[in-house]
């Protein structure tokens, strides 16, 4: 069940059982109790909402709310992800917000067919209509001859009402993006490094991929903790595409996350590894009850075995 603000555990209890890494945004268990193992990453991906949830004392709590409580010492009513929830729960990506500010920073709805937030095609006039939602009400901003004019009207209103919380998705280009010539032969149908670089912009410091230099954050967080990006009708791990962007070639081996946080795609956290090296850097398995990787209790002898 979702915990009410006045029913959430005491901050002291949260700090007792969980540790928070402000850089990666990952919560880890401090204690071993039930399914919780000290040192193991806490929480699970909720594919319905796209958020990480963690269960404490029978209550399901949003991981980004827990992170805020640990750092600031109080439970927030709402916490916004500056660059979207896909960018993770790192402290630099979290901020308090009102309901209107939180809605203002959402992505383009799936039913939007214009490709621009706050803009739709007005069939009666064959023109473009701009509108904005403020405090639960829809304000009409006008009807315009072009999509660009409608987009500018929405952007102006969003900045006035929401300030830094205004999420302004760029207009799609009128002409197709000019991409580098496709190589005569692709390795298993994968795009060239030039094509990947033309489609995506990468920030090595934050680990974020964006569509174009100032576009939307690319990719979705998977249940296994990776960021996956759809590109040219195929799905790729964001860390693999980043390797292509930075080195100019597809990796010959695995791309390993040094700190074992699969969503932390900062360049300093990525390295090429063999399969055995990649496996060696994984966390303890879910069935491991000893609390130590490579250690299990031999029931027949009552002793501990290492493997």
N, C-alpha and C positions, 0 to 999 in steps of 0.2 A: 504494500500500500504506500501511497505517497504521503510523506510526513507533513503535517501542518506546521507553520512557523513556531507556534507555541508548544508543540509536542516534540520538537527535534531534540536530540541528545544534547547534554551540556557540552560546551566547548572543551572543557577539561577532558571529558570522555573521548571526544574526537581526537584530540592531541595525544591521548594515551594510546589509542589503537592504530592511528594512521600517521604516516610521514608524507610530506608533500615536497616535490622537487619543483621550484618555481620556474626553472628553465624549460624542462621537458613537459611539465604539467602533470606528471604521473604521481599517483597515490600508491604507497606501499604499506603493507601491514607491519606494525611494530610487534604484534603478538601472534602467538599460535593458539587458535581456538576454533574448533569445528573445521570448517573448510578454509578458514584463514590461516595462512602459514607466514610466519615472520620473514620479512624480506621479499615476499612475493608481491607482484603488482595486484592492487585491489581494484574491484569494479568489473563490470561487463558492459558490452555495447548493446544498447537498446535500438534495434533496427527500425522500430516504429517511429521514434523521435530523433534518432541520430545522435543521442547523448550517451555519455558514460554514466552508469549508475553504480552505486556501491551500497551494500546492505550492512547496516550496523544496528545491533540489538533489535533485529526484526523489522527495521524500517529501511525502505529504499530511498536513498538520497542522491541528488544530482551531484556528480563529482566536482563540477565547477563551483557549486555552492559550498561544498565541503572545503575546497581549496580556499575559498574566501574566508570561511569561518576560522580555519587554521591560522591564516596570515593576519587577519584583522581582529579576530577575537569576538565576532558577533555574526549571527545568521542574517544573511541578506534576504530581502523579499525577491529581488530579481538581479541577475547578473548577465551582462551582455558580452558576447564574444566580438571584440573589435573587428576582426578579420573573418568572422564566420566560425561556426563550431568545427568546421573542417580543419582549421588551423590549430586546434588542440586547446588544452587547458593551462598553457603556460601563463605565468602571472602577467606578462606584458600584453596578453590577449584578453584579459578580463577587466571589466569595469561595471560599476553600479548603473542602473538605469530605471526609468519609469516604464510602464507598459507601452506608452506611445513610442518612446525611444527604442525599446526593444523591437517593436514591429517595424519601425523605420529602418532598422538595420537588417531586415530579412532580405533574402534573395528574391529574384523574379519568381512569382508564382508559376506553377506548372501549367495553369490554364491560360497564361499570358502568351499570345501569339505574335505580339509586335516585336518582341525581343528587347523591349525597353520598359523599365519599371514605371508604373503610373501612366502608361500610354496605351490606348486601344484604338482600333479603327472604327469610325462612326459611319455605319452603313447608310444612314438616311441622307447624309451629305457627301459621302465618299471622301471624307477628310479625317484628320486625326484628332482625337480627344485626349486631353490631359486631366487627371484627377488625382487627389491625394487624400489619404485617410488621416484625420487628426482627432484624437480623443474619442474614438469610436464612431466618428461621423465622416462621411465622404464629402469633400469639397471639390466642386467642378471648377477647373482652371481655364476652360475655354476650348474651342475647336479651331484647329489650325490646318493650313494647306499642306504642310509637310510634317513628317514624323520628327524631323530635327527640331522644328519650332515647338512642337508639343513636348519633346524631351527637355528642351531648355526651360519651358514653363514649369515642368515638374521639378527640375533640378533647382530652380530659383526658389520655389515654394518649400521644397524639402530643406534647403539650407536655412531658410528663415525660421521654419518651425522646429527643426531637429538639430541644427548646427552640426557638430562633429559626428552625430549619430546618423546623419543622412547617408544612405547607401545608394550611390549613383552608379549604376551599371552603364558602361559605355555603349554607344550605338554600334551595332554590327556594321562593318564596312559596306559601302554601297557596291563596290567592286570586289570580286574575289581577291583574297590575299595572293600576291605573286610569290610563289614558292620556288625554291631551287629546283632545277630539272631533276626529274626522278631518275635514279640510276638504272641502267639497263637490267640489272639483276639485284633483287633484294634478298637478304638473308631471311628466309621463312616469311616473306611478306612484310617485314618490319620497315618502317620509314627510315630515311637517311637522317644523319645528324642535322643536316641543314633544314630538313622539313620539321624536325622536332623543335629546333631553335626558332624557326619562323612562327610556330604555333604557340610556344610557351616561353614565358620569362621566369627565370629562377633567381631568388635572392639567397645567396649562400649563408648569410648571417641568420636569417629566420627559418630557412628551409622551405619557404613557401613557393609553390608554382602558381603562376597566374596566366590567364589567357591574354597574351599581349603584355606589354610593359606595365600598363596601368589597369588591367582588366580584373575580372572576378578571380577569386581563388579557385584553382582547378582541383578536381578530385573529390572522392568520397571516402570516409573512414569505413573500413570493413570490420567484420566481427573479429577477425584475427589481429586487428590493430594496425594494419597497413593502410596507406593512402593509395587508392587506385584511380587511374585517370583513363577516360575513354578518348582514344585518339585514332582517327582514320578507321573507325568502326571496329577497333580492337581495344581490349583492356590491358593496361600496363601498370606495374608498380611504379609509384611516383619516384621512388629511390633509383629505379633502373633508368627512367627517363632523365633524371638529374645527372646520372653518370654519363649518359650520352651527350647531354648539353655541355658538361664540363670537360669531358675528355675527347669528344668528337667521334667516339666509337661505342658500339654495343659491348657490354662486359662479356668476357669469356667465361667468367666464373660467377659466383654469387656476390651480391652486394650486401654486406653485413652492417648492422647498426652497432657501433662501438658500445653504446650504453644500453643496448638491448631494448630500447624504446622504438618500436617500429614506425611510429608516426613522427619521430624526430628526424627530419631530413636535412638538418644543417650539414653543410659540406664537411665540417670538422668531425661529424659523427658517422660518416660513411667511409667504407673501405672495401676493396675487393677481397674475397676469401674463397677458399676451396670449400667443397661440401662439408668435409669433416671439421674445418675451422668454423663454418657457419653453425653447425650443430653444436659444437663445443661452447658457443656463446649464447645458447638458448637458456631460458629459465628452467627451473625444475618442472617436471611434468605434473599435470593435474592429479594424477593418481599417486604421486609421491607423498607419503604421510610422515616421512622421517624429518622433514624440514631441511634436508641436505641433498644436494644434487649428487647422484651416483651412490646413494646409500639406502639400504632397505633392511628391514628386520627379517631374519630367517626364522620362521615359525618353528621349524623342526628342532633347531638348536637353541633358540632364544637369544641368539647373538646377532650382531650387526654385520652385514656384508657390504663390501664396496665393489663397484663394478664400473 
